[in-house]
């Protein structure tokens, strides 16, 4: 990792106020290293990112690198680079830990691995108890997979609420949700979700779900904000489009003298979401942070990008399908009804 540091004052990085008053930095560092980045490399990226001004780190138990990230965070705090209170650390419970007692168990394991006393945000990673073997291909199916069960989801959500009450988690939220599933959760939840983490980038803007979340005071967090060029091979199809080749994005990048990926990050923050890009490249890590603190896109550029939405979902989730499902579209309730 490059040791030549150019830092950004964290005070000038925008924040998003959640419904309960919590202030979340408006850009985070993702830590999903895909299949080609080691846990140690992810941890080095975290150390570099915090040293140059990042304060928001998005983790998950399934990424398999929380122990290494925890070591990095402990070292940063010990070195006086940052205090715990200055950091916003997110983690997520994986699909195979939704059962009674398992969400709390999984959270405590993440806390132990990250060497923290509490999480700023804890998410239900997917609204299914379905899971897949690490590194599996796109045709892999688990015979135990089932359609969405609201009863099962609420078993997990009650434990999320309990974690809040015990102070182990400051905020709870959802990920990869749909509006029909939200309608059930919001009706039954005692503690409402503060955020929803969802795929969002210029070629997949999710206008309806985005607007729905805002109407319910749920802050959207966008994963794959530049179109996830390093996503696993199982998630790549011939019909996928490439955000950083979009003419409107390239034109804005040329005006600003930046990489098109930087324009994607600017669009995300100016659009009202919280992007969580990942890179292990110091130049890109810095560029993504600078994207939200200088040289905004013009109204005309924002409108041009909005018009070029391709509705191209990249992370389709097909490995979570159950017996009898027709296609990955069944995961996403595209007709407004939960698919059984």
ABEGO torsion letter per residue (X at the ends): XBABBBBBBAAABBBBBBAAGBBBBABBBBABAEAABBAAAAAAAAAAAAAAGBABBBBBAAAGAAAAAAAAAAAAAAAGABBAAABBBBBBBBAAAABBGAAAAAAAAAAAAAGBABBABBBBABABABBBBBGBBAABBBAABBBBBAAAAAAAAAAAAAAAAAGABABBBBBGBBAAAAAAAAAABABBBABBBBBBBAABAGAAAAAAAAAAGBBBBBBGAAGGAABBAAABBAABBBAAABAAAAAAAAAAGBBAAAAAAAAAAAAGBBBBBBBABAAAAAAAAAAAABGBBBAAAAAAAAAABAGBBABAGAAABBBGBABAAAAAGAAGBBBX
